[in-house]
């Protein structure tokens, strides 16, 4: 089997996570995290909509990690994001991180916002 090293463009892959933190692009983020074409930062959760809305026009899909288990996001958050033209995929944070990494390696226009496990 031939193995190729994956190179990521301007976005950073999720390298790991644990109780209350994420490791993304070599940085540890305590609490919620947001990563995508503009870099990586902390994310304040469902009420922290500004950074998510700033992604409109830059990405096609936003993956929202809901923590250790899949859960519904607030309906008004989904509505606001979709009205801004963002496709939203909701899943548990571990699954969201894996999906994000795979699609990032394919060069897709995506971002990831996650709550910690």
C-alpha positions as CSV (number, residue, x, y, z in Angstrom):
1,X,0.0,0.0,0.0
2,X,1.3,3.4,-0.9
3,X,1.0,6.1,1.8
4,X,1.0,9.8,1.0
5,X,1.6,12.6,3.4
6,X,-1.4,14.9,3.6
7,X,-0.7,18.6,3.3
8,X,-3.4,21.0,4.5
9,X,-3.7,24.4,2.8
10,X,-4.6,27.4,5.1
11,X,-6.7,25.3,7.5
12,X,-5.5,23.2,10.4
13,X,-6.4,19.6,11.2
14,X,-7.8,18.4,14.5
15,X,-5.0,16.3,16.0
16,X,-6.7,15.2,19.2
17,X,-9.2,16.0,22.0
18,X,-9.9,15.1,25.6
19,X,-12.1,16.2,28.5
20,X,-12.5,19.9,28.0
21,X,-9.9,20.6,25.3
22,X,-8.9,20.1,21.6
23,X,-5.5,20.0,19.9
24,X,-5.7,21.7,16.5
25,X,-2.7,22.5,14.4
26,X,-0.3,22.0,17.3
27,X,-2.3,24.3,19.6
28,X,-4.3,23.3,22.6
29,X,-7.7,25.0,22.8
30,X,-9.5,24.8,26.2
31,X,-13.3,24.7,25.9
32,X,-15.1,25.1,22.6
33,X,-13.1,25.5,19.4
34,X,-13.6,26.9,15.9
35,X,-11.3,26.1,13.0
36,X,-11.5,26.8,9.3
37,X,-10.0,28.9,6.6
38,X,-9.4,31.9,8.9
39,X,-7.4,29.9,11.5
40,X,-8.2,28.4,14.9
41,X,-9.7,30.0,18.0
42,X,-11.8,29.4,21.0
43,X,-15.5,29.3,20.5
44,X,-18.1,30.3,23.1
45,X,-20.8,27.9,22.1
46,X,-24.2,28.3,20.5
47,X,-24.6,31.9,21.6
48,X,-21.3,32.9,20.0
49,X,-22.7,33.3,16.5
50,X,-20.5,36.2,15.1
51,X,-17.5,34.0,14.3
52,X,-19.7,31.4,12.6
53,X,-21.6,34.0,10.5
54,X,-18.2,35.5,9.5
55,X,-17.6,32.2,7.6
56,X,-20.4,32.9,5.1
57,X,-19.0,33.0,1.6
58,X,-15.8,31.4,2.7
59,X,-17.1,27.8,3.2
60,X,-19.8,25.5,1.9
61,X,-20.4,23.4,5.1
62,X,-20.0,24.1,8.8
63,X,-19.7,21.0,11.0
64,X,-21.1,21.6,14.4
65,X,-19.8,19.2,17.1
66,X,-22.2,19.0,20.0
67,X,-19.9,17.4,22.6
68,X,-19.6,13.8,23.5
69,X,-23.1,12.9,22.2
70,X,-25.1,14.1,19.3
71,X,-27.7,16.7,20.2
72,X,-30.0,19.1,18.5
73,X,-28.7,22.7,18.1
74,X,-31.1,25.6,18.9
75,X,-33.5,25.9,16.0
76,X,-32.9,29.7,15.7
77,X,-29.1,29.1,15.4
78,X,-29.7,26.7,12.5
79,X,-32.1,29.1,10.9
80,X,-29.6,32.0,11.1
81,X,-26.7,30.0,9.8
82,X,-28.7,28.6,6.9
83,X,-30.1,32.1,6.0
84,X,-26.5,33.2,5.8
85,X,-25.8,30.5,3.2
86,X,-24.0,28.1,5.4
87,X,-24.7,24.4,5.1
88,X,-24.8,22.9,8.7
89,X,-24.0,19.4,9.6
90,X,-24.6,18.5,13.3
91,X,-22.9,15.5,14.9
92,X,-21.0,14.6,18.1
93,X,-17.7,16.4,18.4
94,X,-15.5,13.3,17.8
95,X,-17.3,12.4,14.6
96,X,-17.3,16.0,13.5
97,X,-13.5,16.2,14.0
98,X,-12.9,13.0,12.0
99,X,-15.2,14.1,9.2
100,X,-13.6,17.6,9.1
101,X,-10.1,16.1,8.8
102,X,-11.1,13.8,5.9
103,X,-12.8,16.5,3.9
104,X,-10.1,19.0,4.7
105,X,-7.5,16.6,3.2
106,X,-9.7,16.6,0.1
107,X,-9.4,20.4,-0.2
108,X,-13.1,21.1,0.6
109,X,-14.4,24.5,1.7
110,X,-15.3,23.6,5.3
111,X,-15.1,24.8,8.9
112,X,-15.6,23.1,12.3
113,X,-17.1,24.4,15.5
114,X,-17.1,22.0,18.5
115,X,-18.1,21.8,22.1
116,X,-15.7,19.8,24.3
117,X,-16.4,16.2,25.2
